[in-house]
C-alpha cells in the first residue's frame, strides 16, 4: 500500500521559502510592528526606554533589507526618555540622526544581556 502524501500547506508557504528577500522583508515588517506595539503599551520609565531601543533595532534590521525603498517608511516615534542628555543635545543641534543612533551604555548592556527572540 502506498504511503499517503502530506497535505499541501498553502497557508505556510512563507515558511518554506525563508531565504527569499520578499519573505525576509515581511518577517522584518512583522517584527517591527510587534516592537511598536510593545513600545506603545509599555509602562513609562525603563521599560518604555528598552522597548523604544528594541523598536529602533527592528527598524535597522528592516532598513538593511529594504535599501532602495527605505525612504518610504514613516519616521520612528519620538524617543521620549530613550536618549541620554548628550544624545538629546546632539539631536537638538542636528548632529545626531536617529537612524544611526546607538543606545547609551547602560541600556546597551541591558539589551545585550536579554534573551533572543522566542
Backbone as XML, in Angstrom:
<?xml version="1.0"?>
<chain id="A" units="angstrom">
  <residue number="1" name="UNK">
    <atom name="N" x="0.834" y="-1.176" z="0.000"/>
    <atom name="CA" x="0.000" y="0.000" z="0.000"/>
    <atom name="C" x="0.879" y="1.240" z="0.000"/>
  </residue>
  <residue number="2" name="UNK">
    <atom name="N" x="0.524" y="2.176" z="-0.822"/>
    <atom name="CA" x="1.314" y="3.401" z="-0.975"/>
    <atom name="C" x="1.141" y="4.310" z="0.243"/>
  </residue>
  <residue number="3" name="UNK">
    <atom name="N" x="2.210" y="5.010" z="0.549"/>
    <atom name="CA" x="2.169" y="5.973" z="1.664"/>
    <atom name="C" x="1.327" y="7.181" z="1.247"/>
  </residue>
  <residue number="4" name="UNK">
    <atom name="N" x="0.487" y="7.688" z="2.148"/>
    <atom name="CA" x="-0.292" y="8.872" z="1.793"/>
    <atom name="C" x="0.623" y="10.092" z="1.686"/>
  </residue>
  <residue number="5" name="UNK">
    <atom name="N" x="0.326" y="10.926" z="0.730"/>
    <atom name="CA" x="1.118" y="12.147" z="0.566"/>
    <atom name="C" x="0.636" y="13.197" z="1.562"/>
  </residue>
  <residue number="6" name="UNK">
    <atom name="N" x="1.542" y="13.985" z="2.083"/>
    <atom name="CA" x="1.126" y="15.022" z="3.037"/>
    <atom name="C" x="0.282" y="16.078" z="2.330"/>
  </residue>
  <residue number="7" name="UNK">
    <atom name="N" x="-0.596" y="16.667" z="3.087"/>
    <atom name="CA" x="-1.435" y="17.715" z="2.517"/>
    <atom name="C" x="-0.596" y="18.933" z="2.156"/>
  </residue>
  <residue number="8" name="UNK">
    <atom name="N" x="-0.922" y="19.554" z="1.044"/>
    <atom name="CA" x="-0.212" y="20.795" z="0.721"/>
    <atom name="C" x="-0.595" y="21.861" z="1.752"/>
  </residue>
  <residue number="9" name="UNK">
    <atom name="N" x="0.347" y="22.685" z="2.089"/>
    <atom name="CA" x="0.103" y="23.711" z="3.096"/>
    <atom name="C" x="0.218" y="25.100" z="2.458"/>
  </residue>
  <residue number="10" name="UNK">
    <atom name="N" x="-0.773" y="25.551" z="1.735"/>
    <atom name="CA" x="-0.637" y="26.850" z="1.076"/>
    <atom name="C" x="-0.524" y="28.003" z="2.064"/>
  </residue>
  <residue number="11" name="UNK">
    <atom name="N" x="-1.084" y="27.864" z="3.258"/>
    <atom name="CA" x="-1.014" y="28.963" z="4.218"/>
    <atom name="C" x="0.343" y="29.048" z="4.906"/>
  </residue>
  <residue number="12" name="UNK">
    <atom name="N" x="1.181" y="28.013" z="4.729"/>
    <atom name="CA" x="2.516" y="28.028" z="5.298"/>
    <atom name="C" x="3.574" y="28.167" z="4.209"/>
  </residue>
  <residue number="13" name="UNK">
    <atom name="N" x="3.228" y="28.731" z="3.112"/>
    <atom name="CA" x="4.172" y="28.832" z="2.007"/>
    <atom name="C" x="5.399" y="29.652" z="2.344"/>
  </residue>
  <residue number="14" name="UNK">
    <atom name="N" x="5.232" y="30.690" z="3.171"/>
    <atom name="CA" x="6.367" y="31.538" z="3.502"/>
    <atom name="C" x="7.398" y="30.797" z="4.339"/>
  </residue>
  <residue number="15" name="UNK">
    <atom name="N" x="6.947" y="29.854" z="5.136"/>
    <atom name="CA" x="7.903" y="29.121" z="5.969"/>
    <atom name="C" x="8.791" y="28.210" z="5.138"/>
  </residue>
  <residue number="16" name="UNK">
    <atom name="N" x="8.347" y="27.872" z="3.949"/>
    <atom name="CA" x="9.144" y="27.017" z="3.078"/>
    <atom name="C" x="10.174" y="27.814" z="2.279"/>
  </residue>
  <residue number="17" name="UNK">
    <atom name="N" x="10.001" y="29.120" z="2.212"/>
    <atom name="CA" x="10.884" y="29.976" z="1.403"/>
    <atom name="C" x="11.507" y="31.070" z="2.273"/>
  </residue>
  <residue number="18" name="UNK">
    <atom name="N" x="12.106" y="30.710" z="3.367"/>
    <atom name="CA" x="12.636" y="31.676" z="4.318"/>
    <atom name="C" x="13.779" y="32.524" z="3.793"/>
  </residue>
  <residue number="19" name="UNK">
    <atom name="N" x="14.475" y="32.049" z="2.782"/>
    <atom name="CA" x="15.634" y="32.795" z="2.289"/>
    <atom name="C" x="15.281" y="33.818" z="1.208"/>
  </residue>
  <residue number="20" name="UNK">
    <atom name="N" x="14.053" y="33.841" z="0.749"/>
    <atom name="CA" x="13.671" y="34.806" z="-0.285"/>
    <atom name="C" x="13.598" y="36.215" z="0.304"/>
  </residue>
  <residue number="21" name="UNK">
    <atom name="N" x="14.029" y="37.231" z="-0.436"/>
    <atom name="CA" x="14.030" y="38.597" z="0.079"/>
    <atom name="C" x="12.641" y="39.117" z="0.456"/>
  </residue>
  <residue number="22" name="UNK">
    <atom name="N" x="11.630" y="38.756" z="-0.315"/>
    <atom name="CA" x="10.278" y="39.240" z="-0.010"/>
    <atom name="C" x="9.774" y="38.667" z="1.308"/>
  </residue>
  <residue number="23" name="UNK">
    <atom name="N" x="10.074" y="37.403" z="1.561"/>
    <atom name="CA" x="9.652" y="36.769" z="2.807"/>
    <atom name="C" x="10.418" y="37.380" z="3.979"/>
  </residue>
  <residue number="24" name="UNK">
    <atom name="N" x="11.707" y="37.606" z="3.794"/>
    <atom name="CA" x="12.510" y="38.224" z="4.851"/>
    <atom name="C" x="12.008" y="39.635" z="5.150"/>
  </residue>
  <residue number="25" name="UNK">
    <atom name="N" x="11.608" y="40.375" z="4.129"/>
    <atom name="CA" x="11.076" y="41.726" z="4.335"/>
    <atom name="C" x="9.754" y="41.691" z="5.099"/>
  </residue>
  <residue number="26" name="UNK">
    <atom name="N" x="8.911" y="40.725" z="4.795"/>
    <atom name="CA" x="7.650" y="40.598" z="5.531"/>
    <atom name="C" x="7.893" y="40.240" z="6.999"/>
  </residue>
  <residue number="27" name="UNK">
    <atom name="N" x="8.843" y="39.359" z="7.229"/>
    <atom name="CA" x="9.160" y="38.993" z="8.610"/>
    <atom name="C" x="9.737" y="40.178" z="9.374"/>
  </residue>
  <residue number="28" name="UNK">
    <atom name="N" x="10.575" y="40.970" z="8.718"/>
    <atom name="CA" x="11.132" y="42.164" z="9.364"/>
    <atom name="C" x="10.036" y="43.178" z="9.664"/>
  </residue>
  <residue number="29" name="UNK">
    <atom name="N" x="9.073" y="43.316" z="8.749"/>
    <atom name="CA" x="7.957" y="44.233" z="8.988"/>
    <atom name="C" x="7.138" y="43.763" z="10.192"/>
  </residue>
  <residue number="30" name="UNK">
    <atom name="N" x="6.893" y="42.488" z="10.272"/>
    <atom name="CA" x="6.122" y="41.963" z="11.394"/>
    <atom name="C" x="6.861" y="42.171" z="12.714"/>
  </residue>
  <residue number="31" name="UNK">
    <atom name="N" x="8.160" y="41.957" z="12.704"/>
    <atom name="CA" x="8.953" y="42.172" z="13.922"/>
    <atom name="C" x="8.907" y="43.640" z="14.341"/>
  </residue>
  <residue number="32" name="UNK">
    <atom name="N" x="8.951" y="44.534" z="13.365"/>
    <atom name="CA" x="8.886" y="45.962" z="13.686"/>
    <atom name="C" x="7.515" y="46.339" z="14.233"/>
  </residue>
  <residue number="33" name="UNK">
    <atom name="N" x="6.455" y="45.819" z="13.658"/>
    <atom name="CA" x="5.106" y="46.106" z="14.150"/>
    <atom name="C" x="4.920" y="45.574" z="15.563"/>
  </residue>
  <residue number="34" name="UNK">
    <atom name="N" x="5.422" y="44.384" z="15.824"/>
    <atom name="CA" x="5.322" y="43.836" z="17.175"/>
    <atom name="C" x="6.111" y="44.683" z="18.170"/>
  </residue>
  <residue number="35" name="UNK">
    <atom name="N" x="7.300" y="45.158" z="17.773"/>
    <atom name="CA" x="8.096" y="46.022" z="18.651"/>
    <atom name="C" x="7.386" y="47.351" z="18.888"/>
  </residue>
  <residue number="36" name="UNK">
    <atom name="N" x="6.712" y="47.876" z="17.862"/>
    <atom name="CA" x="5.964" y="49.120" z="18.015"/>
    <atom name="C" x="4.803" y="48.943" z="18.992"/>
  </residue>
  <residue number="37" name="UNK">
    <atom name="N" x="4.124" y="47.808" z="18.909"/>
    <atom name="CA" x="3.017" y="47.558" z="19.826"/>
    <atom name="C" x="3.516" y="47.414" z="21.266"/>
  </residue>
  <residue number="38" name="UNK">
    <atom name="N" x="4.643" y="46.750" z="21.443"/>
    <atom name="CA" x="5.218" y="46.621" z="22.784"/>
    <atom name="C" x="5.580" y="47.995" z="23.316"/>
  </residue>
  <residue number="39" name="UNK">
    <atom name="N" x="6.166" y="48.844" z="22.474"/>
    <atom name="CA" x="6.542" y="50.204" z="22.896"/>
    <atom name="C" x="5.305" y="51.007" z="23.280"/>
  </residue>
  <residue number="40" name="UNK">
    <atom name="N" x="4.238" y="50.905" z="22.502"/>
    <atom name="CA" x="3.043" y="51.691" z="22.783"/>
    <atom name="C" x="2.412" y="51.315" z="24.111"/>
  </residue>
  <residue number="41" name="UNK">
    <atom name="N" x="2.472" y="50.058" z="24.503"/>
    <atom name="CA" x="1.809" y="49.612" z="25.717"/>
    <atom name="C" x="2.762" y="49.446" z="26.901"/>
  </residue>
  <residue number="42" name="UNK">
    <atom name="N" x="4.035" y="49.823" z="26.730"/>
    <atom name="CA" x="4.991" y="49.704" z="27.826"/>
    <atom name="C" x="4.747" y="50.803" z="28.854"/>
  </residue>
  <residue number="43" name="UNK">
    <atom name="N" x="5.057" y="50.490" z="30.086"/>
    <atom name="CA" x="4.927" y="51.474" z="31.156"/>
    <atom name="C" x="6.031" y="52.513" z="31.017"/>
  </residue>
  <residue number="44" name="UNK">
    <atom name="N" x="5.752" y="53.745" z="31.384"/>
    <atom name="CA" x="6.796" y="54.786" z="31.319"/>
    <atom name="C" x="7.988" y="54.406" z="32.198"/>
  </residue>
  <residue number="45" name="UNK">
    <atom name="N" x="9.135" y="54.844" z="31.796"/>
    <atom name="CA" x="10.357" y="54.553" z="32.542"/>
    <atom name="C" x="11.282" y="53.650" z="31.749"/>
  </residue>
  <residue number="46" name="UNK">
    <atom name="N" x="11.972" y="52.792" z="32.461"/>
    <atom name="CA" x="12.961" y="51.940" z="31.818"/>
    <atom name="C" x="12.341" y="50.956" z="30.833"/>
  </residue>
  <residue number="47" name="UNK">
    <atom name="N" x="11.156" y="50.463" z="31.130"/>
    <atom name="CA" x="10.502" y="49.514" z="30.216"/>
    <atom name="C" x="10.212" y="50.175" z="28.870"/>
  </residue>
  <residue number="48" name="UNK">
    <atom name="N" x="9.751" y="51.418" z="28.899"/>
    <atom name="CA" x="9.453" y="52.127" z="27.657"/>
    <atom name="C" x="10.741" y="52.459" z="26.903"/>
  </residue>
  <residue number="49" name="UNK">
    <atom name="N" x="11.787" y="52.806" z="27.649"/>
    <atom name="CA" x="13.077" y="53.095" z="27.026"/>
    <atom name="C" x="13.626" y="51.863" z="26.315"/>
  </residue>
  <residue number="50" name="UNK">
    <atom name="N" x="13.615" y="50.722" z="27.010"/>
    <atom name="CA" x="14.096" y="49.490" z="26.383"/>
    <atom name="C" x="13.246" y="49.099" z="25.182"/>
  </residue>
  <residue number="51" name="UNK">
    <atom name="N" x="11.936" y="49.304" z="25.281"/>
    <atom name="CA" x="11.044" y="48.981" z="24.155"/>
    <atom name="C" x="11.352" y="49.871" z="22.951"/>
  </residue>
  <residue number="52" name="UNK">
    <atom name="N" x="11.674" y="51.152" z="23.209"/>
    <atom name="CA" x="11.986" y="52.040" z="22.073"/>
    <atom name="C" x="13.278" y="51.592" z="21.394"/>
  </residue>
  <residue number="53" name="UNK">
    <atom name="N" x="14.278" y="51.209" z="22.161"/>
    <atom name="CA" x="15.534" y="50.764" z="21.543"/>
    <atom name="C" x="15.359" y="49.433" z="20.823"/>
  </residue>
  <residue number="54" name="UNK">
    <atom name="N" x="14.471" y="48.577" z="21.301"/>
    <atom name="CA" x="14.158" y="47.340" z="20.561"/>
    <atom name="C" x="13.469" y="47.678" z="19.239"/>
  </residue>
  <residue number="55" name="UNK">
    <atom name="N" x="12.581" y="48.658" z="19.288"/>
    <atom name="CA" x="11.922" y="49.125" z="18.059"/>
    <atom name="C" x="12.959" y="49.699" z="17.099"/>
  </residue>
  <residue number="56" name="UNK">
    <atom name="N" x="13.886" y="50.456" z="17.626"/>
    <atom name="CA" x="14.959" y="51.030" z="16.803"/>
    <atom name="C" x="15.781" y="49.923" z="16.156"/>
  </residue>
  <residue number="57" name="UNK">
    <atom name="N" x="16.090" y="48.877" z="16.921"/>
    <atom name="CA" x="16.860" y="47.750" z="16.391"/>
    <atom name="C" x="16.074" y="47.014" z="15.305"/>
  </residue>
  <residue number="58" name="UNK">
    <atom name="N" x="14.764" y="46.849" z="15.509"/>
    <atom name="CA" x="13.929" y="46.192" z="14.495"/>
    <atom name="C" x="13.876" y="47.037" z="13.219"/>
  </residue>
  <residue number="59" name="UNK">
    <atom name="N" x="13.814" y="48.363" z="13.368"/>
    <atom name="CA" x="13.804" y="49.234" z="12.183"/>
    <atom name="C" x="15.118" y="49.136" z="11.436"/>
  </residue>
  <residue number="60" name="UNK">
    <atom name="N" x="16.236" y="49.083" z="12.159"/>
    <atom name="CA" x="17.531" y="48.972" z="11.494"/>
    <atom name="C" x="17.630" y="47.673" z="10.697"/>
  </residue>
  <residue number="61" name="UNK">
    <atom name="N" x="17.115" y="46.597" z="11.247"/>
    <atom name="CA" x="17.130" y="45.318" z="10.529"/>
    <atom name="C" x="16.260" y="45.403" z="9.285"/>
  </residue>
  <residue number="62" name="UNK">
    <atom name="N" x="15.138" y="46.084" z="9.396"/>
    <atom name="CA" x="14.241" y="46.213" z="8.245"/>
    <atom name="C" x="14.853" y="47.118" z="7.180"/>
  </residue>
  <residue number="63" name="UNK">
    <atom name="N" x="15.497" y="48.198" z="7.587"/>
    <atom name="CA" x="16.142" y="49.088" z="6.619"/>
    <atom name="C" x="17.241" y="48.374" z="5.846"/>
  </residue>
  <residue number="64" name="UNK">
    <atom name="N" x="17.942" y="47.477" z="6.505"/>
    <atom name="CA" x="19.005" y="46.732" z="5.830"/>
    <atom name="C" x="18.443" y="45.859" z="4.711"/>
  </residue>
  <residue number="65" name="UNK">
    <atom name="N" x="17.215" y="45.390" z="4.882"/>
    <atom name="CA" x="16.599" y="44.554" z="3.849"/>
    <atom name="C" x="15.971" y="45.379" z="2.730"/>
  </residue>
  <residue number="66" name="UNK">
    <atom name="N" x="15.481" y="46.566" z="3.053"/>
    <atom name="CA" x="14.730" y="47.352" z="2.070"/>
    <atom name="C" x="15.609" y="48.146" z="1.120"/>
  </residue>
  <residue number="67" name="UNK">
    <atom name="N" x="16.665" y="48.716" z="1.587"/>
    <atom name="CA" x="17.637" y="49.509" z="0.842"/>
    <atom name="C" x="16.989" y="50.607" z="0.009"/>
  </residue>
  <residue number="68" name="UNK">
    <atom name="N" x="16.530" y="50.334" z="-1.201"/>
    <atom name="CA" x="16.042" y="51.413" z="-2.076"/>
    <atom name="C" x="14.664" y="51.934" z="-1.673"/>
  </residue>
  <residue number="69" name="UNK">
    <atom name="N" x="13.862" y="51.155" z="-0.977"/>
    <atom name="CA" x="12.536" y="51.609" z="-0.552"/>
    <atom name="C" x="12.527" y="52.158" z="0.870"/>
  </residue>
  <residue number="70" name="UNK">
    <atom name="N" x="13.676" y="52.326" z="1.466"/>
    <atom name="CA" x="13.750" y="52.755" z="2.862"/>
    <atom name="C" x="13.182" y="54.154" z="3.062"/>
  </residue>
  <residue number="71" name="UNK">
    <atom name="N" x="13.247" y="55.000" z="2.064"/>
    <atom name="CA" x="12.752" y="56.376" z="2.206"/>
    <atom name="C" x="11.230" y="56.428" z="2.347"/>
  </residue>
  <residue number="72" name="UNK">
    <atom name="N" x="10.545" y="55.345" z="2.014"/>
    <atom name="CA" x="9.080" y="55.331" z="2.089"/>
    <atom name="C" x="8.553" y="55.017" z="3.487"/>
  </residue>
  <residue number="73" name="UNK">
    <atom name="N" x="9.417" y="54.587" z="4.386"/>
    <atom name="CA" x="8.977" y="54.250" z="5.736"/>
    <atom name="C" x="8.683" y="55.519" z="6.549"/>
  </residue>
  <residue number="74" name="UNK">
    <atom name="N" x="7.663" y="55.481" z="7.381"/>
    <atom name="CA" x="7.409" y="56.638" z="8.245"/>
    <atom name="C" x="8.498" y="56.726" z="9.314"/>
  </residue>
  <residue number="75" name="UNK">
    <atom name="N" x="8.715" y="57.912" z="9.869"/>
    <atom name="CA" x="9.751" y="58.028" z="10.901"/>
    <atom name="C" x="9.347" y="57.287" z="12.173"/>
  </residue>
  <residue number="76" name="UNK">
    <atom name="N" x="10.335" y="56.929" z="12.951"/>
    <atom name="CA" x="10.071" y="56.299" z="14.238"/>
    <atom name="C" x="9.402" y="57.309" z="15.171"/>
  </residue>
  <residue number="77" name="UNK">
    <atom name="N" x="8.634" y="56.833" z="16.133"/>
    <atom name="CA" x="8.062" y="57.761" z="17.105"/>
    <atom name="C" x="9.167" y="58.430" z="17.923"/>
  </residue>
  <residue number="78" name="UNK">
    <atom name="N" x="8.841" y="59.536" z="18.539"/>
    <atom name="CA" x="9.826" y="60.274" z="19.330"/>
    <atom name="C" x="10.350" y="59.412" z="20.472"/>
  </residue>
  <residue number="79" name="UNK">
    <atom name="N" x="11.657" y="59.456" z="20.693"/>
    <atom name="CA" x="12.243" y="58.615" z="21.742"/>
    <atom name="C" x="12.148" y="59.274" z="23.114"/>
  </residue>
  <residue number="80" name="UNK">
    <atom name="N" x="10.959" y="59.447" z="23.626"/>
    <atom name="CA" x="10.775" y="60.106" z="24.919"/>
    <atom name="C" x="11.519" y="59.346" z="26.011"/>
  </residue>
  <residue number="81" name="UNK">
    <atom name="N" x="12.560" y="59.946" z="26.533"/>
    <atom name="CA" x="13.323" y="59.334" z="27.616"/>
    <atom name="C" x="14.295" y="58.264" z="27.183"/>
  </residue>
  <residue number="82" name="UNK">
    <atom name="N" x="14.396" y="57.959" z="25.907"/>
    <atom name="CA" x="15.275" y="56.884" z="25.458"/>
    <atom name="C" x="16.694" y="57.368" z="25.175"/>
  </residue>
  <residue number="83" name="UNK">
    <atom name="N" x="16.881" y="58.664" z="25.058"/>
    <atom name="CA" x="18.202" y="59.208" z="24.776"/>
    <atom name="C" x="18.809" y="59.772" z="26.051"/>
  </residue>
  <residue number="84" name="UNK">
    <atom name="N" x="20.139" y="59.690" z="26.165"/>
    <atom name="CA" x="20.778" y="60.337" z="27.304"/>
    <atom name="C" x="20.916" y="61.836" z="27.011"/>
  </residue>
  <residue number="85" name="UNK">
    <atom name="N" x="21.433" y="62.579" z="27.977"/>
    <atom name="CA" x="21.427" y="64.049" z="27.805"/>
    <atom name="C" x="22.308" y="64.510" z="26.661"/>
  </residue>
  <residue number="86" name="UNK">
    <atom name="N" x="23.422" y="63.819" z="26.404"/>
    <atom name="CA" x="24.296" y="64.214" z="25.293"/>
    <atom name="C" x="23.638" y="63.910" z="23.949"/>
  </residue>
  <residue number="87" name="UNK">
    <atom name="N" x="22.949" y="62.808" z="23.872"/>
    <atom name="CA" x="22.251" y="62.483" z="22.626"/>
    <atom name="C" x="21.138" y="63.483" z="22.364"/>
  </residue>
  <residue number="88" name="UNK">
    <atom name="N" x="20.408" y="63.875" z="23.410"/>
    <atom name="CA" x="19.355" y="64.877" z="23.237"/>
    <atom name="C" x="19.932" y="66.187" z="22.731"/>
  </residue>
  <residue number="89" name="UNK">
    <atom name="N" x="21.064" y="66.593" z="23.287"/>
    <atom name="CA" x="21.702" y="67.835" z="22.861"/>
    <atom name="C" x="22.170" y="67.734" z="21.413"/>
  </residue>
  <residue number="90" name="UNK">
    <atom name="N" x="22.800" y="66.628" z="21.066"/>
    <atom name="CA" x="23.251" y="66.440" z="19.682"/>
    <atom name="C" x="22.072" y="66.392" z="18.721"/>
  </residue>
  <residue number="91" name="UNK">
    <atom name="N" x="20.957" y="65.773" z="19.136"/>
    <atom name="CA" x="19.764" y="65.725" z="18.295"/>
    <atom name="C" x="19.196" y="67.123" z="18.090"/>
  </residue>
  <residue number="92" name="UNK">
    <atom name="N" x="19.163" y="67.920" z="19.150"/>
    <atom name="CA" x="18.639" y="69.288" z="19.054"/>
    <atom name="C" x="19.459" y="70.146" z="18.104"/>
  </residue>
  <residue number="93" name="UNK">
    <atom name="N" x="20.780" y="69.977" z="18.103"/>
    <atom name="CA" x="21.649" y="70.764" z="17.224"/>
    <atom name="C" x="21.820" y="70.141" z="15.840"/>
  </residue>
  <residue number="94" name="UNK">
    <atom name="N" x="21.160" y="69.029" z="15.600"/>
    <atom name="CA" x="21.215" y="68.400" z="14.288"/>
    <atom name="C" x="22.467" y="67.581" z="14.048"/>
  </residue>
  <residue number="95" name="UNK">
    <atom name="N" x="23.177" y="67.237" z="15.098"/>
    <atom name="CA" x="24.402" y="66.454" z="14.957"/>
    <atom name="C" x="24.167" y="64.955" z="15.107"/>
  </residue>
  <residue number="96" name="UNK">
    <atom name="N" x="22.965" y="64.577" z="15.489"/>
    <atom name="CA" x="22.634" y="63.160" z="15.677"/>
    <atom name="C" x="21.454" y="62.798" z="14.788"/>
  </residue>
  <residue number="97" name="UNK">
    <atom name="N" x="21.603" y="61.713" z="14.063"/>
    <atom name="CA" x="20.483" y="61.181" z="13.289"/>
    <atom name="C" x="19.980" y="59.950" z="14.022"/>
  </residue>
  <residue number="98" name="UNK">
    <atom name="N" x="18.677" y="59.884" z="14.235"/>
    <atom name="CA" x="18.108" y="58.757" z="14.969"/>
    <atom name="C" x="18.339" y="57.436" z="14.256"/>
  </residue>
  <residue number="99" name="UNK">
    <atom name="N" x="18.464" y="57.468" z="12.932"/>
    <atom name="CA" x="18.661" y="56.234" z="12.176"/>
    <atom name="C" x="19.990" y="55.572" z="12.521"/>
  </residue>
  <residue number="100" name="UNK">
    <atom name="N" x="20.983" y="56.374" z="12.922"/>
    <atom name="CA" x="22.305" y="55.820" z="13.206"/>
    <atom name="C" x="22.643" y="55.883" z="14.691"/>
  </residue>
  <residue number="101" name="UNK">
    <atom name="N" x="21.715" y="56.277" z="15.532"/>
    <atom name="CA" x="21.978" y="56.408" z="16.965"/>
    <atom name="C" x="22.205" y="55.045" z="17.603"/>
  </residue>
  <residue number="102" name="UNK">
    <atom name="N" x="23.005" y="55.043" z="18.634"/>
    <atom name="CA" x="23.270" y="53.832" z="19.401"/>
    <atom name="C" x="22.757" y="54.054" z="20.816"/>
  </residue>
  <residue number="103" name="UNK">
    <atom name="N" x="22.301" y="53.008" z="21.462"/>
    <atom name="CA" x="21.783" y="53.184" z="22.823"/>
    <atom name="C" x="22.891" y="53.593" z="23.792"/>
  </residue>
  <residue number="104" name="UNK">
    <atom name="N" x="22.527" y="54.366" z="24.819"/>
    <atom name="CA" x="23.515" y="54.699" z="25.844"/>
    <atom name="C" x="24.067" y="53.431" z="26.495"/>
  </residue>
  <residue number="105" name="UNK">
    <atom name="N" x="25.213" y="53.547" z="27.141"/>
    <atom name="CA" x="25.937" y="52.387" z="27.659"/>
    <atom name="C" x="25.122" y="51.456" z="28.540"/>
  </residue>
  <residue number="106" name="UNK">
    <atom name="N" x="24.427" y="51.983" z="29.534"/>
    <atom name="CA" x="23.668" y="51.135" z="30.456"/>
    <atom name="C" x="22.558" y="50.394" z="29.717"/>
  </residue>
  <residue number="107" name="UNK">
    <atom name="N" x="21.879" y="51.096" z="28.832"/>
    <atom name="CA" x="20.787" y="50.478" z="28.073"/>
    <atom name="C" x="21.337" y="49.450" z="27.084"/>
  </residue>
  <residue number="108" name="UNK">
    <atom name="N" x="22.485" y="49.757" z="26.483"/>
    <atom name="CA" x="23.103" y="48.801" z="25.558"/>
    <atom name="C" x="23.450" y="47.502" z="26.283"/>
  </residue>
  <residue number="109" name="UNK">
    <atom name="N" x="23.946" y="47.603" z="27.516"/>
    <atom name="CA" x="24.269" y="46.393" z="28.283"/>
    <atom name="C" x="23.011" y="45.598" z="28.608"/>
  </residue>
  <residue number="110" name="UNK">
    <atom name="N" x="21.929" y="46.296" z="28.941"/>
    <atom name="CA" x="20.670" y="45.597" z="29.214"/>
    <atom name="C" x="20.147" y="44.879" z="27.970"/>
  </residue>
  <residue number="111" name="UNK">
    <atom name="N" x="20.267" y="45.534" z="26.820"/>
    <atom name="CA" x="19.802" y="44.922" z="25.574"/>
    <atom name="C" x="20.665" y="43.732" z="25.176"/>
  </residue>
  <residue number="112" name="UNK">
    <atom name="N" x="21.966" y="43.794" z="25.455"/>
    <atom name="CA" x="22.858" y="42.681" z="25.119"/>
    <atom name="C" x="22.595" y="41.461" z="25.983"/>
  </residue>
  <residue number="113" name="UNK">
    <atom name="N" x="22.210" y="41.706" z="27.243"/>
    <atom name="CA" x="22.027" y="40.601" z="28.178"/>
    <atom name="C" x="20.654" y="39.952" z="28.112"/>
  </residue>
  <residue number="114" name="UNK">
    <atom name="N" x="19.740" y="40.515" z="27.329"/>
    <atom name="CA" x="18.401" y="39.924" z="27.267"/>
    <atom name="C" x="18.405" y="38.728" z="26.331"/>
  </residue>
  <residue number="115" name="UNK">
    <atom name="N" x="17.516" y="37.782" z="26.571"/>
    <atom name="CA" x="17.449" y="36.604" z="25.698"/>
    <atom name="C" x="16.991" y="36.988" z="24.301"/>
  </residue>
  <residue number="116" name="UNK">
    <atom name="N" x="17.353" y="36.182" z="23.345"/>
    <atom name="CA" x="16.996" y="36.422" z="21.952"/>
    <atom name="C" x="15.522" y="36.182" z="21.700"/>
  </residue>
  <residue number="117" name="UNK">
    <atom name="N" x="15.095" y="36.341" z="20.440"/>
    <atom name="CA" x="13.691" y="36.121" z="20.108"/>
    <atom name="C" x="13.271" y="34.687" z="20.371"/>
  </residue>
  <residue number="118" name="UNK">
    <atom name="N" x="12.009" y="34.530" z="20.726"/>
    <atom name="CA" x="11.471" y="33.197" z="21.030"/>
    <atom name="C" x="11.139" y="32.426" z="19.811"/>
  </residue>
</chain>
